């Protein structure tokens, strides 16, 4: 359903069809509520017993997501000639924690939702340290 919705949205966007009055405002309100609701749902699905069982997997994902990905994105931005602003944005995007929508998708599509909840929680906690550290590294470079 999510892929069909994206395709429908793209088709409507490219067709130039006018929006009915009130639709944009309604969708804006729903979109604003999506992130907090996703975080609440992911938090409700978090099991510390499950997190302890998958600590090696979660730890490996945290290392890749919080260290390898930001550095790789930064270096790719430098390699392809991005200015300092583009490099900083690439670094910050790479250092962002896992998305709450990943838990919802894992749950809806039969994936390992408890593992995804643990990954989201762990990357969110470590981003408190990781994002300032990435910014410091970027500033010093």
N, C-alpha and C positions, 0 to 999 in steps of 0.2 A: 504493500500500500504506500509506503513512503516514496518508493521510486516512481510509482504512478503519479503521486501528488507532485513530485518535483517536475516530472515531464509535463504534466498539465499546467503547472505554474509557468514553466518556460514557454510553452506554446501560447499561453495567454499573454505573456509579456512580449513575445516577439510579434504577435498578431496585431498589437496596437489596439486591442479592444478596450473601450472605455470602462472604468470601474464604476459600478453602481455606487450612489452616495452612501456613505457610512461604512462601507466595507473596509477601507484602509484603516479607519479608526478602530473598528472592531478587531481586526487582525493585529493591530499594534498593541491593543490591550491584552489579547491572548498571548502574543509573543513575549510581552513583558512578564507575564506570569509563568512562562515555560521554564526558565532557568531556576527560579526558586522552587517550583514544584518538582523539577527533575532532581535537584539536590536533596529535597525532603524524601523523595522516593528512594534515591540511592542510599541515603542515610538509614532509612527504614530497612533496607535490604542488607545492610552491613552486619555481618556476623563475625565476632571476634574469634570464635572457635574456627570458623572457615578461614579467616585471615591467618591464624596460627598454622593451619594445615597447609596453606599455600604460600607461606612466608618466603620461600626461595624464589618462586615465580614472581610474586609481588615485588620482592627486592630487586630482581633482575629488571623488571619493567621500570621500576623507579630509577635505577641507574641509567638505563637507556633513555628514558623520557626526560630526566632532569639534568643529565650531564652530556650524553652523546648527542642527542637530538639538537639541543641549542647550539652546541659547538659546530655541529655539521651544517646547520642552517646558516649560521654566521659565516662560516668559511665558504659555503656555496654563494652567499650574497657577495662576498669579497671577490671570489673567483669570477663571477659573472659581471663584475664592474659596478655593483651597487654602491651608492654613496653612503656616508655615515648613517644617515637617517634610515635608509633601507636595511643596512646591516643591523642596526639596533632593533628595528622592528622584527627582522627575521630571528634574531637572538631571543627576543621576548616571546614571540609566538612559539618558538621551540621550547621555551622554559615554562609555558603555561601548563597547568595541571590537566589531567584527563577530563573530558567533557562528561557532564552528568547525563547527557542524552545517550552516551554509550551504554549505560546501565539499562536504560529503558529499551534500547534496541536489542541488547543481549537477552533481556527477559522476554521480549516479544518474539524474537527469532529463535528461541530455544538454545541460546548460548549459555555460558557459565556466568549467570548474573551475580552470584555471590562473589566470585573472583573479580568481576568487573567493579563491584561496589568497593571491594578492598583496594583495588588499583586506584580508583578515583579518590578514595579517602587518603591513601598513602601519598599520592602525587600532590594532593591539595595541601597536606601537612608539610611535605618537603619543599613545596614551592615557596613557602614562607621564608625559607633559607635560600633556596635555589635562585629565585628571581633577583633578590638583592645581590647575591654573589655573582650572578651573570652580569648584572649592570656594573658592578665594581670591576670585573674583569674587562668588560667592554670599555669602561672609562680609562683604565690603566693601559690598555693596548694602543 
